């Protein structure tokens, strides 16, 4: 017999079903709560609310576990490519060699964007943030590449079109913002190397592909490819629940990712390090301020909303960070400050006792800076990596037989009924 949870209110007892996930997670099914009791639940930030069931990503913040389709993130970062991981998330299984070859062909075939889209870039003010531009351009893709029918083959084309073109759009936005000529994708380069070439190649200084840099970027994107029902993923699902097209849903996800408490955290890390350098603040003083509850200063890149132990992605990104810095022997004062700050925090009992370990944003910001990505593009890099997860989540919600339009409730705390007062009678 299925387990239930009893709720007693105003002399009435109702039994609510208890749902159990494959990893033993339990949830109270409150879908009939209001109909049976007139009550709604109150959960600011939705930290205790399950909005859907999903077979894509499992994470356990207490144990520091992250898996895509059941595969540990550590194994994917070690053995997989970003392209293969994207296929896994979207299609639910690792690709065969034939699948991967076909996927690669589709990504190459759809890598160019319509030339008229360059005109849009020219009309954005030069000070526009790349995330705002990217969100707008992805939404504009709907006009240039209409959504196809819902058949599996058509969806595959739309999915690969997005995965390929978003990478191209991001590189274009950077080149145009610098006043440089757009570099087109090359059919002989794989996904990550192609992006780096589109970003940095120059007629007077050809970009040299370094496999360690390519691998660092691939791992960065793998680690960010999905992360369960976070702010931006929830935005994609909520917008998609209105049965809007994939482009509009992804555009909403990009906008949600923009904020400094979500995708902008890696940019905030570099800005914090710049502040420490410019103000000449000692690392000891930085840690003192971070521990002072009355001080508005926050140590960016430490701790996580969900993880109560070391962020599993941070362990992987730290290894990649150390490898890149060691290989290129970079002399950058911000990178030196970051390493000093990391060592000091990891030796401080306060940070250890409060599980305030460096998270993936701390190390990824350092890696992106080391490989030449400008700070303004950090969140865009996050968006490219998160794209397969957004697509997989959108696709899963479209296929959900229990789909419903998302429509949360609220607890109204405004004034009770008021009479309308004619304008001449108002004080």
C-alpha positions in Angstrom: 0.0 0.0 0.0 1.3 3.4 -1.0 2.5 5.7 1.9 0.6 8.8 2.7 1.1 11.9 4.9 -1.8 13.1 7.0 -2.5 16.8 7.5 -5.1 17.9 10.1 -6.6 21.4 9.8 -9.7 22.8 11.4 -10.9 19.4 12.6 -10.4 17.9 9.1 -7.8 15.3 8.3 -6.7 14.6 4.7 -4.2 12.1 3.4 -1.7 13.2 0.8 0.2 10.7 -1.3 4.0 10.3 -0.7 6.0 10.1 -3.9 9.4 8.4 -3.9 12.2 9.1 -6.5 14.6 6.5 -7.8 17.3 7.9 -5.4 15.0 7.6 -2.4 14.0 11.3 -2.3 10.5 11.7 -1.0 7.9 14.3 -1.8 4.4 15.1 -0.5 1.9 15.3 -3.4 0.0 18.5 -2.6 -1.7 18.9 -6.0 -5.1 18.3 -4.4 -4.4 20.2 -1.2 -6.3 23.4 -2.1 -9.2 21.4 -3.5 -9.5 19.3 -0.3 -8.7 21.9 2.4 -8.7 25.4 0.8 -5.1 25.7 1.9 -2.0 26.6 -0.3 1.6 26.1 0.7 4.0 29.0 1.6 7.6 28.5 0.3 9.4 31.7 -0.6 12.2 30.9 -3.1 10.6 27.5 -3.7 13.5 25.8 -2.0 11.2 23.1 -0.6 8.9 22.8 -3.6 9.2 20.2 -6.3 7.8 21.7 -9.5 8.2 18.6 -11.7 9.5 15.1 -12.0 12.6 14.7 -14.2 14.9 12.0 -15.4 17.7 14.3 -16.5 19.9 15.4 -13.5 20.3 14.1 -10.0 22.1 16.2 -7.4 22.5 15.7 -3.6 23.7 18.8 -1.9 24.4 17.1 1.4 26.7 14.4 -0.2 28.1 16.5 -3.0 26.7 14.4 -5.8 25.9 15.5 -9.4 24.9 13.1 -12.2 23.6 13.6 -15.7 21.3 10.7 -16.8 22.8 8.7 -13.9 26.4 9.2 -15.0 28.6 10.9 -12.3 29.9 14.3 -13.4 33.4 13.2 -12.5 33.3 10.5 -15.2 31.9 12.8 -17.8 34.5 15.5 -17.1 37.3 12.9 -17.3 36.2 11.0 -20.4 33.5 12.8 -22.3 33.4 15.8 -24.7 30.9 18.7 -24.4 29.3 17.6 -27.6 28.8 14.0 -26.3 27.5 15.3 -23.0 25.0 17.6 -24.9 23.8 14.6 -26.8 23.4 12.6 -23.6 21.3 15.3 -21.9 19.1 16.0 -24.9 18.5 12.4 -26.0 18.9 10.5 -22.7 21.7 8.1 -23.8 25.3 8.3 -24.7 25.7 8.5 -28.5 27.1 5.6 -30.6 29.9 6.6 -32.9 27.3 6.8 -35.7 25.1 9.0 -33.6 28.0 11.3 -32.7 29.1 11.6 -36.3 25.6 12.5 -37.4 25.3 15.0 -34.6 28.6 16.6 -35.6 27.5 16.9 -39.2 24.2 18.6 -38.1 26.1 21.0 -35.8 28.4 21.9 -38.6 25.6 22.3 -41.2 23.7 24.7 -38.9 26.7 26.7 -37.5 26.2 29.8 -39.8 23.6 32.4 -38.9 21.7 34.6 -41.4 23.8 37.5 -42.6 20.9 39.9 -41.8 21.3 39.2 -38.1 24.6 41.1 -38.2 22.5 44.3 -38.8 20.8 43.7 -35.4 24.2 43.8 -33.6 25.0 47.1 -35.2 21.9 48.7 -33.6 22.7 47.7 -30.0 24.4 50.5 -28.0 28.1 49.8 -27.6 27.6 49.6 -23.8 25.0 46.8 -24.0 25.7 43.8 -21.9 26.4 40.6 -24.0 23.7 38.7 -22.1 21.0 41.1 -23.1 22.2 41.0 -26.7 22.3 37.1 -26.7 18.8 36.8 -25.2 17.4 39.2 -27.9 19.3 37.4 -30.7 18.1 34.0 -29.6 14.5 35.2 -29.6 15.1 36.7 -33.0 16.2 33.3 -34.4 12.5 32.4 -34.4 11.9 34.9 -37.3 14.8 33.6 -39.4 14.4 29.9 -38.6 10.7 29.1 -38.0 10.0 26.3 -35.6 9.4 23.0 -37.4 6.7 20.5 -36.7 6.9 18.4 -33.5 8.3 15.2 -35.2 11.5 13.8 -33.7 13.6 14.6 -36.8 12.4 18.2 -36.9 13.0 18.6 -33.2 16.6 17.3 -33.6 17.2 19.9 -36.3 15.8 22.7 -34.1 17.9 21.5 -31.2 21.2 21.3 -33.1 20.4 24.6 -34.8 20.3 26.3 -31.4 23.3 24.5 -30.0 25.4 25.5 -33.0 24.1 29.0 -33.7 24.2 30.2 -30.1 28.0 29.5 -30.1 28.3 31.5 -33.3 26.1 34.3 -32.0 28.2 34.6 -28.9 31.4 34.9 -30.8 29.9 37.4 -33.2 28.8 39.6 -30.4 32.3 39.7 -29.0 33.9 40.4 -32.4 31.4 43.2 -33.3 31.8 44.8 -29.8 35.5 45.1 -30.5 35.0 46.5 -33.9 36.6 43.4 -35.5 35.4 41.5 -38.6 33.3 38.4 -37.8 35.2 35.1 -38.1 33.0 32.3 -39.6 32.9 28.7 -38.2 35.3 26.2 -39.8 34.1 22.7 -40.8 37.4 21.2 -39.9 37.3 22.3 -36.2 35.3 20.6 -33.4 32.8 22.4 -31.3 35.0 24.0 -28.6 38.0 24.7 -30.8 35.7 26.3 -33.4 34.3 28.7 -30.8 37.8 29.8 -29.6 38.8 30.3 -33.2 35.8 32.5 -33.9 36.5 34.5 -30.8 40.3 35.1 -31.2 41.4 34.5 -34.8 42.9 37.5 -36.6 44.3 38.0 -40.1 47.4 39.5 -38.6 47.7 37.1 -35.6 46.2 33.7 -36.5 44.8 31.9 -33.4 46.8 28.8 -32.5 44.6 25.9 -31.2 46.0 24.6 -27.9 44.4 21.3 -26.8 44.8 22.0 -23.1 42.8 25.2 -23.6 40.2 23.4 -25.7 39.9 20.7 -23.0 39.6 23.4 -20.3 36.7 25.0 -22.2 35.1 21.6 -22.8 35.2 20.7 -19.1 33.8 24.1 -18.2 30.8 23.6 -20.4 30.3 20.0 -19.3 30.2 21.1 -15.6 27.6 23.8 -16.4 25.5 21.8 -18.8 22.7 21.2 -16.3 22.0 21.6 -12.6 18.5 20.4 -11.9 15.7 23.0 -11.3 17.7 26.1 -10.8 16.5 29.7 -11.5 17.1 29.7 -15.3 16.0 26.1 -15.9 12.8 26.8 -14.0 12.3 29.9 -16.2 12.7 27.8 -19.3 10.1 25.3 -18.0 7.7 27.9 -16.8 7.8 29.9 -20.0 7.7 26.7 -22.0 4.6 25.6 -20.1 2.7 28.2 -22.1 3.6 26.1 -25.1 5.8 28.8 -26.6 8.5 27.9 -29.1 11.9 26.7 -28.0 13.7 29.9 -29.0 11.5 32.0 -26.7 12.0 29.6 -23.8 15.7 29.6 -24.1 15.7 33.4 -24.4 13.9 33.5 -21.0 16.5 31.2 -19.6 19.4 33.4 -20.7 17.7 36.4 -19.1 17.3 34.5 -15.9 20.9 33.4 -15.9 22.1 37.0 -16.3 21.8 37.9 -12.6 24.9 38.0 -10.2 23.3 35.5 -7.9 23.0 32.9 -10.7 25.1 32.9 -13.9 26.8 36.2 -13.2 28.6 34.8 -10.1 31.8 33.9 -12.0 32.0 37.5 -13.3 31.4 38.8 -9.7 34.4 36.7 -8.6 36.7 38.6 -10.9 35.2 41.9 -10.0 35.7 41.1 -6.3 39.4 40.2 -7.0 39.8 43.5 -8.9 38.4 45.4 -6.0 40.9 43.7 -3.6 43.7 44.6 -5.9 42.7 48.2 -6.6 42.0 49.0 -2.9 45.1 47.1 -1.7 43.1 45.2 0.9 44.9 42.4 2.7 43.5 38.8 2.4 43.2 38.7 6.2 41.0 41.8 6.1 38.9 40.3 3.3 38.2 37.2 5.4 37.4 39.3 8.5 34.8 41.3 6.5 33.3 38.1 5.1 32.8 36.7 8.6 31.2 39.9 9.9 27.5 39.6 9.7 27.0 43.3 9.9 29.3 44.0 7.0 27.5 44.1 3.6 30.6 42.6 1.9 30.2 39.1 0.5 32.9 36.8 -0.5 32.0 35.8 -4.0 32.7 32.3 -5.2 32.4 30.6 -1.8 29.6 28.4 -0.6 26.5 27.3 -2.6 22.7 27.5 -2.2 22.3 23.7 -2.5 25.7 22.1 -1.7 26.4 21.7 2.0 29.8 20.2 1.3 32.4 20.7 -1.4 30.8 21.5 -4.8 31.7 18.4 -6.9 32.1 20.6 -9.9 34.6 22.8 -8.0 37.0 19.9 -7.4 37.1 19.2 -11.1 37.4 22.9 -12.1 40.2 23.4 -9.6 42.3 20.6 -11.2 41.7 22.3 -14.6 42.5 25.7 -13.2 45.8 24.4 -11.7 46.7 22.7 -15.0 46.1 25.8 -17.1 47.9 28.2 -14.7 50.9 25.8 -14.4 51.2 25.2 -18.1 51.2 28.8 -19.2 52.9 30.3 -16.1 50.6 33.3 -16.3 51.7 36.4 -14.4 48.4 38.0 -13.5 47.9 39.8 -10.2 44.2 38.8 -10.0 45.1 35.1 -10.4 47.7 35.5 -7.7 45.2 37.1 -5.3 42.7 34.3 -6.1 45.2 31.6 -5.2 46.1 33.4 -2.0 42.5 33.9 -1.1 41.7 30.2 -1.8 44.5 29.0 0.4 43.6 31.3 3.3 39.9 30.4 3.2 40.6 26.7 3.1 42.8 27.0 6.2 40.2 29.1 8.2 38.1 27.2 10.7 35.1 29.5 10.1 34.9 28.7 6.4 35.4 25.0 7.0 32.8 24.9 9.8 30.2 26.8 7.7 30.9 24.7 4.5 32.1 27.8 2.7 34.4 26.1 0.3 35.3 27.6 -3.1 32.5 26.7 -5.6 32.7 26.2 -9.3 32.2 29.9 -10.0 35.4 30.7 -8.2 37.6 28.5 -10.3 35.7 28.9 -13.6 36.2 32.7 -13.4 39.9 32.2 -13.0 40.1 29.6 -15.9 38.0 31.8 -18.3 40.3 34.8 -17.5 43.4 32.7 -18.0 42.3 31.5 -21.5 41.5 35.1 -22.6 37.8 35.4 -22.2 36.8 39.0 -21.3 34.9 39.3 -18.0 31.9 40.7 -19.8 31.5 37.4 -21.7 31.7 35.1 -18.6 28.0 34.8 -18.2 27.6 34.2 -21.9 30.0 31.3 -21.6 27.9 29.9 -18.8 24.8 30.2 -21.1 26.4 28.3 -23.9 27.3 25.5 -21.5 23.8 25.4 -19.9 22.1 25.3 -23.3 21.9 21.5 -23.6 20.3 21.3 -20.1 17.7 23.9 -21.0 16.9 22.1 -24.2 16.6 18.8 -22.4 14.4 20.2 -19.7 12.2 22.0 -22.3 11.9 18.8 -24.3 11.1 16.7 -21.3 8.3 19.1 -20.2 6.8 19.1 -23.7 6.7 15.2 -23.5 5.2 15.2 -20.0 1.7 13.5 -20.1 0.9 15.4 -16.9 1.8 18.8 -18.3 0.0 21.8 -16.9 0.4 25.5 -17.5 2.5 26.8 -14.6 0.4 29.1 -12.5 1.6 29.6 -8.9 -0.6 30.8 -6.1 0.1 33.7 -3.7 -0.7 34.9 -0.2 -2.4 38.2 -0.6 -1.4 40.8 2.1 -2.8 44.0 0.5 -5.7 46.1 1.7 -9.2 44.7 1.9 -12.0 46.0 -0.3 -11.8 49.7 -1.0 -14.4 52.0 -2.5 -13.5 54.0 -5.6 -13.1 57.7 -4.8 -13.8 60.2 -7.6 -10.7 62.3 -8.4 -12.3 65.6 -7.2 -13.0 64.1 -3.8 -9.5 62.8 -3.1 -7.4 64.7 -0.6 
